[in-house]
């Protein structure tokens, strides 16, 4: 499962002024990140505002992304939620031709026990015809996948091949890295944590920043994978403010502002998300000017 090593990018879903999907802009985003050297693309994740898309829109996005990628890089699609049976049904009845893996977020709102989280992902793994990356992001879900649960899933479910870790808990992440099977990957789910997670033995990142800066993100990750942490630190430090600005007014509000400034897609989100404030937008413009000087 080496196809999910390196830099993955959680792509945005661009919208037009009438809030319909802007497929032309989506194509520009895809070409921008592939040209920038990312290793794989993740569609319909949090950054893709998947929770605001209808089932028909999700099918249209997957179909378009497969066509636009044109087999240049692997594709991971987000299929998750807090209704286990609905996810199972979706996996069984979806046409996943052209998709290489599934990203499935920890169940949110229900606040299940660790046993419930284990059984949830075991059911998904049993039903999925594709490799599964589990996604731990307690700040959004209010349910943490513990290191013990993650490692147990990794050992028991052959097609759960990685975790996207966005807990921010480096101690928990290192416990997973210490006890995981050899063929199980730990992927950073937080641009700010990419360097420390890779230094501890992680295999890459699923990045938001790479929508706007794919070549720099890929360069940082490649340096880490080659144990060239001095060069990796230089890139990470150069983008510290940019990464903070990504999330200061919410995600993907920050990165959509960046893509708008770069003339790749419009600065339009679907409610309940709104664009960044004018102050933050100005700060993003200045930050882009600064990093482009180097």
N, C-alpha and C positions, 0 to 999 in steps of 0.2 A: 504493500500500500504506500509506496514511496511517492505516489502522485500527489499526496497531500503534505509533502515536505516543502518548506520554504515559505514563500509569500503568497497567501491567499488574500483576496480583497472582497469585502462585503459590499457589493455594488449598490448604489442608490437606485431608486425608481424615479426618473425625471417625470415631471408633469407639465402640461401646457397651462395657459391662462385659465381655461375652463375646467381645470383639475383632471382632465383626461390624461392617460399615459402618453408621454412624448417618446415614441419609439425611435425617432431619428436621433434624439439626444441620447437615448439609451445605447444606441449603436456607437455614438461618439465616445461615450464613457468606456464601453467595452474595448474599442480600438485603442483608446488612450492608455488603458491599464495593461493591455497585452503588449503594446509597443514599449511600454515602460518596464517590461520584464517580469511581471507577476507570474507565479507558477500555476495558479488556479483561481477560479472565480466562484464566489458564493452569491447566489441570487435568492431573493425572498427571505432575507433575514431581517433583523431589527432595523438596520440601516436602509433596507429596501422598503420600509414602511408597510411590510406585508400584512399587518393587522388591519390596514385600511383598504386592502384590495379585496374585491369579490373573487369568488372561485373562478369565474370566467376570465377575469383580469389576470389572475395567477397563471392560468393555463396559457393565456396569450403571451405573458412575460416569459415563461419557460420556453415556449415554442420559438419566440423571437431570439432569446439569448442563445439557444442551441444553434440557430441559423447564423447569428452574428459571430459567434465564437468560431464556427466552421472547423471544429476539431483542433484548433490551435493550442488550447489548454483544456484541462479537465474542468467540469462543472459540478458544483455542489449546490443542492437546492434545500432551502429551509422548509421542513415539514414538521411542525411541532405544535404544542398547545397543552391545555390542561384537561382535555377529554381524551383519555387513552384510546377508547374504542373508535372515536372519530378519526384519530391519526392512523390506527390500524386499517380502518376501512379505506382511508385515502391512499395508503401505501398499496393496498391490494387492488385498487381500481384505477389508479393513475397510470397513464402511459409515461414511463420513465426512460424511454429510449433516448439516448443522447445525454443522459444524466449519469454522473460517475459516483456520486455519493449523496448522502442525506445528512443535513444538520438539524438536530432536534433539541430544542430548548427544554430545560427543566420545567415541569409543570408549575404554573404560577397561580396565585390567588387561593387555590385549595389548601396550600401549606401542608403537603403530605409528609408523613414520617419517612425516615430513611428506607424502611421496608417498602413503603408505597412507591418511593422514587425508584428503587431497584426493580420492583415488579412492573412499573410503568415502562422503563427502558427495556426490560427483558421482553415484554410484549411487542414493543416496536422492533427490536432486533429479530425476533422470531418472524415477524411479518414482512420485514424489509428485504427486497431482492438485491439491495445495494449496501455497501459499507455505510455504517452509521457513525457520525461524530456527535457525541453528546455535548451539550452547551450549558455550562454552569455560569450563571450571571445573577447572583443573589440580590444585587442592588435593584434588579428589575422584577425578579420572580418571588422574592421573600422566601425562597427555599434553597438552601445550599446543598449541593451534592457533596457529601463528605468524602474525604480521601479514601476511607474504608469502603464506602459504597462504590466509588469510582473504580477502585482497584478490583473489587469483587465483580463488577460488571465486565471489566476488561478481561478477567480470567475466565469468566463463565460464558460470555457471549462472543463467539468467534468473530462475528461481523461488526461488533462495536470496536472500531479500530483507533479511535482518538477521542480526546476531550478538548474542547475549546474552553479554556479556563479564564474566567473574568471575575474571579472572586476577590482579587487583589490581596489574597492571603498567601504570601510566598512560603510560609511554613507548610500550609496544606498542599501547595503545589509540589514542594520538594518531597513530601511524603508519598505523593502519587508517583513522582519520578523514581523514587527509591524502590517502590514495591510493585510497579507495573510489570506486565509481561514485556519481553524484549521488542515485540512487534507492535506495541501500543504507543501512540504518539501523544504528547502533551503540547498543545498549541496555545499560544498566547491569544487571549481574546480582548486585550487591552493594549493599545499602542504605547502607552506609557510604561507598560511592564514587559515589553518585548525583549529588551536587552537582559534584564535579570532572569527571566524565564529561560531564555536560550543559554545563558551562562550556566544555569543549573542543569541543563540537559534537554531543554525543550526542542521541538523540531521545526518551529516557525511561528507565524502569526496569521490570524485572520484579521485584516487591518481595515480601519475606516480611512485613515490618512492616505492609504494607497489609491483611493479614488482620485485624489488630486495630485499626489506625489508618488506615483508608482515606482519610478526608477530609484528615487532616494530610499524608499522603504525597502525595496528589493536589495539594494546595495547594503543597507544596514544588516538585513537578515543574512545575506551571503557572507558578510564579514564575520558575523557571529558563528555561523556554521563552520567556518574555517578557523575558528578560535582566534580571529584577529580582532580582539575586543577594543584595542586602542582606536582603530579606525571606526569601529561601530559606535563607540562612545562619542566620538566627534560628531557623527551624524545625529545620534539621539539627542545630544545636548543642543545642537543647532535647531532641532525641531521641538524643543520642550514647550515653548510658548505656543507654537502652532497646534500642538496636540491638546494643550489646555483650552485653546480657543475652539477646537472641534466640539467640545462638550459643555462649554460654559452656559450656553443657552439651549442645550439639548441636542441629541443626535437623531436624525441627520441634519439638523438645522445648520450646524457649523460647516459641515463639508459641502452642503448645497450652496452656501454662500461662497465658499472657495471655488466651486465649479462654475458658479455664475460669473465671478470675477475673471475666471479663465476662459469665459465664453464657450463652455462645453455644454452646460444645461442651465435652465432658468432656476431662479431662487423661489421655488414654489413647493409648498408642502400641503398635505391634507390634514385637516383638523382631526384631533385636537392639537397637532403640532403647528407652530407658526415660525416664520423666519426669525433669525437673530435680530436683536435690537440694532438700531443705527450705530450706536457706540461700538458694539462688538463687530459689526460689519466693517467699520473704519479700521478697527484694530487688526482685523483679518487682512484687509488690503495692505496695511503697513507691514505686517508680518510676512506676507507673500513677497513684497518688495525686498525685504531684508534677506530672506533665504535665497532669493534669486540673484542677489549680488555676489554670492559665494561661488 
